[in-house]
Amino acid sequence: MKPASMKKVLILVTILAVPGFLYYLLQEKGKNRYKPLPYFGPKVVAGTFHSVRGEKVRDTIYHEVKGLSGFNQKGDPVTLDKYQGRILVFGLFYTRANTHAVELANKAMRAFDVTYARNQSVHFVSLSIDPEEDNPGVLRKYADSLQAVAGKWDLVTGDSTSIFNFINTQLRVDAHRMPGADPASPGKFTYSNLFVLVDPGHHIRGYYEATSQEALSKLDDEIKVLIAEVLRNTEDGR
């Protein structure tokens, strides 16, 4: 074959090969190259393994949120089973607060509720730290003022001991009530005004200050990262 003909063949082969090579890079090397979200809470390295793209990886048992039991603004029972396979964002509030911090947190949760209104994989849960006052009837009116639709954004109340135990030991967020001098007084509530991001396996994946715009922007980004992670794991059969 003449040198000129050989040169033409090599050029043609290169032209045909480059698109396929680029496609390979995009699919295999560039696929979901985001930084995975961390896991929060205690964890234990297991003796079992799972496979990731042909490689054996030792399993890690992460803290799993459990024990939510209460009622939403419609009076419907709420447990974690209700949110099976869903991404959750938890927040804290109480209707008698009337504080700037609670107002900002509610506005932020409302904004997320609107942003992800059509995404059925993302749900929002606001837990009352004043469950003795915030019965379902009170929450129904409060939810109307926030435009919080039960099932997508649940305002949850319940047994005081159970709710505080879930917040402190499961979500691992500080929340306490100090009794007032007057028995009729609601007392003083102290709590960390945080949003908590929980994945479909009920693992904690992030904490975000509810009154910080920077933290809220990070939460928005990380909800999207978690959605992508869930889709990727579904495709990989995990």
C-alpha contacts under 8 A as a table, 3 or more apart, distances in Angstrom:
res1	aa1	res2	aa2	distance
1	M	5	S	6.42
1	M	6	M	6.42
2	K	5	S	5.25
2	K	6	M	6.24
3	P	6	M	5.01
3	P	7	K	6.13
4	A	7	K	5.13
4	A	8	K	6.41
5	S	8	K	5.14
5	S	9	V	6.31
6	M	9	V	5.10
6	M	10	L	6.25
7	K	10	L	5.17
7	K	11	I	6.23
8	K	11	I	5.12
8	K	12	L	6.16
9	V	12	L	5.08
9	V	13	V	6.11
10	L	13	V	5.08
10	L	14	T	6.11
11	I	14	T	5.11
11	I	15	I	6.20
12	L	15	I	5.13
12	L	16	L	6.25
13	V	16	L	5.17
13	V	17	A	5.98
14	T	17	A	5.07
14	T	18	V	5.98
15	I	18	V	5.72
15	I	19	P	7.51
16	L	19	P	6.59
16	L	20	G	7.46
17	A	20	G	5.45
17	A	21	F	6.23
18	V	21	F	5.07
18	V	22	L	6.11
19	P	22	L	5.13
19	P	23	Y	6.11
20	G	23	Y	5.06
20	G	24	Y	6.25
21	F	24	Y	5.05
21	F	25	L	6.34
22	L	25	L	5.07
22	L	26	L	6.23
23	Y	26	L	5.14
23	Y	27	Q	6.06
24	Y	27	Q	5.19
24	Y	28	E	5.75
24	Y	29	K	7.35
25	L	28	E	5.43
25	L	29	K	4.83
25	L	30	G	6.06
26	L	29	K	5.81
26	L	30	G	4.63
26	L	31	K	6.18
27	Q	30	G	5.97
27	Q	31	K	5.28
28	E	31	K	5.62
29	K	33	R	7.94
30	G	33	R	5.73
32	N	228	A	7.65
32	N	232	R	7.76
34	Y	225	V	7.54
36	P	225	V	7.56
36	P	229	E	7.72
37	L	205	R	6.13
37	L	206	G	7.66
37	L	222	E	7.46
37	L	225	V	7.66
37	L	226	L	7.44
38	P	205	R	5.68
38	P	206	G	7.31
39	Y	62	Y	7.01
39	Y	203	H	6.83
39	Y	204	I	5.87
39	Y	205	R	4.90
39	Y	206	G	7.47
40	F	62	Y	7.78
40	F	63	H	7.16
40	F	203	H	7.51
40	F	204	I	5.35
40	F	205	R	5.96
40	F	206	G	7.07
41	G	62	Y	7.13
41	G	63	H	5.37
41	G	172	R	7.77
41	G	204	I	7.29
42	P	62	Y	6.41
42	P	63	H	5.44
43	K	60	T	6.81
43	K	61	I	5.49
43	K	62	Y	4.39
43	K	63	H	5.82
44	V	60	T	5.75
44	V	61	I	5.05
44	V	62	Y	6.56
45	V	58	R	7.35
45	V	59	D	6.31
45	V	60	T	4.46
45	V	61	I	6.12
46	A	49	F	7.87
46	A	58	R	6.79
46	A	59	D	5.32
46	A	60	T	5.40
46	A	61	I	6.38
47	G	58	R	6.96
47	G	59	D	7.05
48	T	58	R	5.95
48	T	59	D	5.61
49	F	56	K	6.11
49	F	57	V	5.35
49	F	58	R	4.27
49	F	59	D	5.05
50	H	56	K	5.70
50	H	57	V	5.38
50	H	58	R	6.43
50	H	59	D	6.42
51	S	54	G	5.71
51	S	55	E	5.27
51	S	56	K	4.65
51	S	57	V	5.96
52	V	55	E	5.18
52	V	56	K	6.53
52	V	57	V	6.90
62	Y	203	H	6.75
63	H	203	H	6.04
63	H	204	I	7.41
64	E	170	Q	7.75
64	E	201	G	7.35
64	E	202	H	5.36
64	E	203	H	4.92
64	E	204	I	7.44
65	V	170	Q	5.14
65	V	171	L	6.60
65	V	202	H	5.28
65	V	203	H	6.13
65	V	204	I	7.39
66	K	80	L	7.20
66	K	166	F	7.59
66	K	170	Q	6.40
66	K	202	H	7.69
67	G	79	T	7.45
67	G	80	L	7.43
67	G	166	F	6.46
67	G	170	Q	7.80
68	L	78	V	7.32
68	L	79	T	5.10
68	L	80	L	5.93
68	L	162	S	7.73
68	L	163	I	7.35
68	L	166	F	6.20
69	S	77	P	7.39
69	S	78	V	5.78
69	S	79	T	4.94
69	S	80	L	7.81
69	S	158	G	6.99
69	S	162	S	7.19
69	S	163	I	7.44
70	G	77	P	5.78
70	G	78	V	5.17
70	G	79	T	6.81
70	G	156	V	6.12
70	G	157	T	5.44
70	G	158	G	4.34
70	G	159	D	7.05
70	G	163	I	7.64
71	F	74	K	7.64
71	F	75	G	5.25
71	F	76	D	5.30
71	F	77	P	4.48
71	F	78	V	5.24
71	F	136	P	6.90
71	F	156	V	5.39
71	F	157	T	5.47
71	F	158	G	5.95
72	N	75	G	5.20
72	N	76	D	5.54
72	N	77	P	6.61
72	N	78	V	6.47
72	N	136	P	6.36
72	N	139	L	7.63
72	N	150	A	6.91
72	N	154	D	5.59
72	N	155	L	5.19
72	N	156	V	4.46
72	N	157	T	6.44
73	Q	76	D	7.41
73	Q	136	P	4.89
73	Q	137	G	7.00
73	Q	138	V	7.90
73	Q	139	L	4.93
73	Q	140	R	4.58
73	Q	143	A	6.72
73	Q	150	A	6.60
73	Q	154	D	6.82
73	Q	155	L	5.71
73	Q	156	V	6.77
74	K	136	P	6.43
74	K	137	G	7.94
74	K	140	R	6.34
74	K	150	A	6.75
75	G	136	P	5.39
75	G	137	G	7.89
78	V	82	K	6.40
78	V	156	V	7.47
79	T	82	K	5.54
79	T	83	Y	7.60
80	L	83	Y	5.35
80	L	84	Q	6.66
81	D	84	Q	5.11
83	Y	86	R	5.31
83	Y	87	I	7.96
83	Y	88	L	7.86
83	Y	123	H	7.84
83	Y	200	P	7.97
84	Q	200	P	6.66
85	G	121	S	7.45
85	G	200	P	4.47
85	G	201	G	6.95
86	R	120	Q	7.92
86	R	121	S	4.94
86	R	122	V	5.85
86	R	123	H	6.83
86	R	199	D	6.93
86	R	200	P	4.70
87	I	121	S	5.87
87	I	122	V	4.73
87	I	123	H	6.20
87	I	197	L	7.55
87	I	198	V	5.95
87	I	199	D	4.81
87	I	200	P	5.12
87	I	226	L	7.91
87	I	227	I	7.87
88	L	122	V	5.95
88	L	123	H	5.03
88	L	124	F	5.63
88	L	125	V	7.11
88	L	196	V	7.99
88	L	197	L	5.93
88	L	198	V	5.05
88	L	199	D	6.44
88	L	200	P	7.55
89	V	122	V	7.86
89	V	123	H	6.52
89	V	124	F	4.88
89	V	125	V	6.17
89	V	195	F	6.40
89	V	196	V	5.51
89	V	197	L	4.74
89	V	198	V	6.27
90	F	124	F	6.08
90	F	125	V	4.81
90	F	126	S	5.70
90	F	127	L	7.30
90	F	195	F	5.45
90	F	196	V	5.01
90	F	197	L	6.63
90	F	198	V	7.82
91	G	105	A	7.85
91	G	125	V	6.35
91	G	126	S	4.66
91	G	127	L	6.18
91	G	193	N	7.48
91	G	194	L	6.23
91	G	195	F	4.75
91	G	196	V	6.59
92	L	126	S	5.35
92	L	127	L	4.88
92	L	128	S	5.95
92	L	129	I	6.70
92	L	193	N	6.63
92	L	194	L	7.31
92	L	195	F	7.69
93	F	97	A	7.66
93	F	102	V	6.10
93	F	106	N	7.94
93	F	126	S	6.60
93	F	127	L	6.22
93	F	128	S	5.11
93	F	129	I	6.21
94	Y	97	A	5.60
94	Y	102	V	7.76
94	Y	128	S	5.02
94	Y	129	I	5.75
94	Y	130	D	5.61
94	Y	134	D	7.20
95	T	98	N	7.06
95	T	128	S	7.84
95	T	130	D	7.82
95	T	134	D	6.80
95	T	139	L	7.81
95	T	142	Y	7.11
97	A	102	V	6.87
98	N	102	V	6.90
98	N	103	E	7.10
99	T	102	V	5.43
99	T	103	E	6.21
100	H	103	E	5.05
100	H	104	L	6.10
101	A	104	L	5.23
101	A	105	A	6.19
101	A	193	N	7.63
101	A	210	A	7.99
101	A	211	T	6.49
102	V	105	A	5.06
102	V	106	N	6.11
103	E	106	N	5.20
103	E	107	K	6.20
104	L	107	K	5.10
104	L	108	A	6.12
104	L	210	A	7.26
104	L	211	T	5.89
105	A	108	A	5.08
105	A	109	M	6.17
105	A	193	N	7.76
105	A	210	A	5.16
105	A	211	T	6.06
106	N	109	M	5.10
106	N	110	R	6.05
106	N	146	L	7.46
107	K	110	R	5.01
107	K	111	A	6.19
108	A	111	A	5.06
108	A	112	F	6.40
108	A	210	A	7.16
108	A	211	T	7.98
108	A	216	L	7.67
109	M	112	F	5.13
109	M	113	D	6.08
109	M	124	F	7.60
110	R	113	D	4.90
110	R	114	V	6.29
110	R	146	L	7.04
110	R	147	Q	7.71
110	R	148	A	7.35
111	A	114	V	5.22
111	A	115	T	6.18
112	F	115	T	4.92
112	F	116	Y	6.11
112	F	220	D	7.80
113	D	116	Y	5.47
113	D	117	A	5.63
113	D	123	H	7.85
113	D	124	F	7.13
113	D	152	K	7.58
113	D	153	W	6.87
114	V	117	A	4.98
116	Y	119	N	5.13
116	Y	120	Q	7.92
116	Y	122	V	6.77
117	A	120	Q	7.54
117	A	152	K	7.77
119	N	122	V	5.99
120	Q	123	H	7.32
121	S	227	I	7.95
122	V	152	K	7.97
123	H	151	G	7.78
123	H	152	K	5.24
123	H	153	W	6.16
124	F	152	K	6.21
124	F	153	W	4.55
124	F	154	D	6.31
125	V	153	W	5.66
125	V	154	D	4.87
125	V	155	L	5.97
125	V	156	V	6.98
126	S	153	W	7.51
126	S	154	D	6.23
126	S	155	L	4.78
126	S	156	V	6.05
127	L	155	L	6.02
127	L	156	V	4.89
127	L	157	T	6.32
127	L	163	I	7.73
128	S	131	P	5.68
128	S	134	D	6.87
128	S	155	L	7.25
128	S	156	V	6.10
128	S	157	T	5.50
128	S	163	I	8.00
129	I	160	S	7.91
129	I	163	I	7.47
129	I	164	F	7.11
129	I	175	A	7.35
129	I	176	H	7.97
129	I	177	R	7.98
129	I	189	F	7.77
130	D	133	E	5.73
130	D	134	D	5.95
130	D	157	T	8.00
130	D	160	S	7.61
131	P	134	D	4.75
131	P	135	N	6.38
131	P	157	T	5.16
131	P	158	G	5.80
131	P	159	D	6.78
131	P	160	S	5.69
131	P	163	I	7.85
132	E	135	N	6.76
132	E	158	G	7.97
132	E	159	D	7.80
132	E	160	S	6.72
133	E	138	V	7.76
134	D	137	G	7.73
134	D	138	V	5.51
134	D	139	L	6.01
134	D	157	T	6.46
135	N	138	V	5.39
135	N	139	L	6.21
135	N	157	T	6.41
135	N	158	G	7.56
136	P	139	L	4.89
136	P	140	R	5.94
136	P	157	T	7.10
137	G	140	R	5.17
137	G	141	K	6.88
138	V	141	K	5.63
138	V	142	Y	6.33
139	L	142	Y	4.85
139	L	143	A	5.74
139	L	155	L	6.80
140	R	143	A	5.15
140	R	144	D	6.33
141	K	144	D	5.14
141	K	145	S	6.54
142	Y	145	S	5.20
142	Y	146	L	6.53
143	A	146	L	5.03
143	A	147	Q	5.85
143	A	148	A	4.96
143	A	149	V	7.30
143	A	155	L	7.11
144	D	147	Q	4.88
144	D	148	A	6.29
144	D	149	V	7.99
145	S	148	A	7.81
148	A	152	K	7.69
148	A	153	W	5.48
148	A	154	D	7.08
148	A	155	L	7.83
149	V	152	K	5.88
149	V	153	W	5.59
149	V	154	D	7.00
150	A	153	W	5.45
150	A	154	D	4.91
150	A	155	L	7.49
151	G	154	D	5.89
157	T	163	I	7.32
158	G	162	S	7.32
158	G	163	I	6.39
159	D	162	S	5.32
159	D	163	I	6.08
160	S	163	I	5.25
160	S	164	F	6.15
161	T	164	F	5.39
161	T	165	N	5.99
162	S	165	N	5.12
162	S	166	F	6.16
163	I	166	F	5.19
163	I	167	I	6.29
164	F	167	I	5.08
164	F	168	N	6.01
164	F	175	A	6.92
164	F	176	H	7.53
165	N	168	N	5.29
165	N	169	T	5.62
165	N	170	Q	7.24
166	F	169	T	5.60
166	F	170	Q	4.92
166	F	171	L	6.43
167	I	170	Q	5.82
167	I	171	L	5.01
167	I	172	R	6.19
167	I	173	V	5.76
167	I	174	D	7.24
167	I	175	A	6.96
168	N	171	L	6.02
168	N	172	R	4.69
168	N	173	V	4.99
168	N	174	D	5.47
168	N	175	A	6.43
169	T	172	R	4.98
169	T	173	V	7.53
171	L	196	V	7.30
171	L	204	I	7.44
173	V	191	Y	7.64
173	V	192	S	6.34
173	V	194	L	7.71
174	D	190	T	7.89
174	D	191	Y	5.31
174	D	192	S	5.56
175	A	189	F	7.42
175	A	190	T	5.78
175	A	191	Y	4.00
175	A	192	S	6.48
176	H	189	F	5.84
176	H	190	T	5.35
176	H	191	Y	6.19
177	R	187	G	6.78
177	R	188	K	5.75
177	R	189	F	4.51
177	R	190	T	6.36
178	M	187	G	5.60
178	M	188	K	5.04
178	M	189	F	6.21
178	M	190	T	7.89
179	P	183	P	7.79
179	P	185	S	7.85
179	P	186	P	7.10
179	P	187	G	4.48
179	P	188	K	6.50
180	G	183	P	6.47
180	G	185	S	5.60
180	G	186	P	6.49
180	G	187	G	3.90
180	G	188	K	6.61
181	A	185	S	7.35
181	A	187	G	7.63
182	D	185	S	5.19
183	P	186	P	7.82
193	N	209	E	6.24
193	N	210	A	5.84
193	N	211	T	7.70
194	L	207	Y	6.33
194	L	208	Y	5.36
194	L	209	E	4.67
194	L	210	A	5.12
195	F	207	Y	5.77
195	F	208	Y	5.11
195	F	209	E	6.39
195	F	210	A	5.84
196	V	204	I	7.02
196	V	205	R	7.65
196	V	206	G	5.84
196	V	207	Y	4.81
196	V	208	Y	6.58
197	L	204	I	5.91
197	L	205	R	5.47
197	L	206	G	5.06
197	L	207	Y	6.48
197	L	219	L	7.83
197	L	223	I	7.71
198	V	201	G	7.85
198	V	202	H	5.53
198	V	203	H	5.35
198	V	204	I	4.51
198	V	205	R	5.64
198	V	206	G	7.39
199	D	202	H	5.18
199	D	203	H	5.42
199	D	204	I	6.58
199	D	205	R	6.70
199	D	226	L	7.25
200	P	203	H	7.41
206	G	219	L	7.85
208	Y	212	S	7.97
208	Y	215	A	5.31
208	Y	216	L	6.60
208	Y	218	K	7.87
208	Y	219	L	6.64
209	E	212	S	5.52
209	E	215	A	5.81
209	E	216	L	7.24
210	A	213	Q	7.98
210	A	215	A	7.32
210	A	216	L	6.72
211	T	216	L	7.84
212	S	215	A	5.20
212	S	216	L	6.18
213	Q	216	L	4.98
213	Q	217	S	6.10
214	E	217	S	5.20
214	E	218	K	6.32
215	A	218	K	4.99
215	A	219	L	6.21
216	L	219	L	4.91
216	L	220	D	6.25
217	S	220	D	5.09
217	S	221	D	6.32
218	K	221	D	5.08
218	K	222	E	6.08
219	L	222	E	5.01
219	L	223	I	6.03
220	D	223	I	5.26
220	D	224	K	6.59
221	D	224	K	5.30
221	D	225	V	6.36
222	E	225	V	4.72
222	E	226	L	6.01
223	I	226	L	5.07
223	I	227	I	6.20
224	K	227	I	5.01
224	K	228	A	6.27
225	V	228	A	5.11
225	V	229	E	6.14
226	L	229	E	4.83
226	L	230	V	6.12
227	I	230	V	5.18
227	I	231	L	6.31
228	A	231	L	5.09
228	A	232	R	6.07
229	E	232	R	5.04
229	E	233	N	6.11
230	V	233	N	5.19
230	V	234	T	6.15
231	L	234	T	5.06
231	L	235	E	6.24
232	R	235	E	5.12
232	R	236	D	6.19
233	N	236	D	4.99
233	N	237	G	6.06
233	N	238	R	5.04
234	T	237	G	5.07
234	T	238	R	5.90
235	E	238	R	7.69
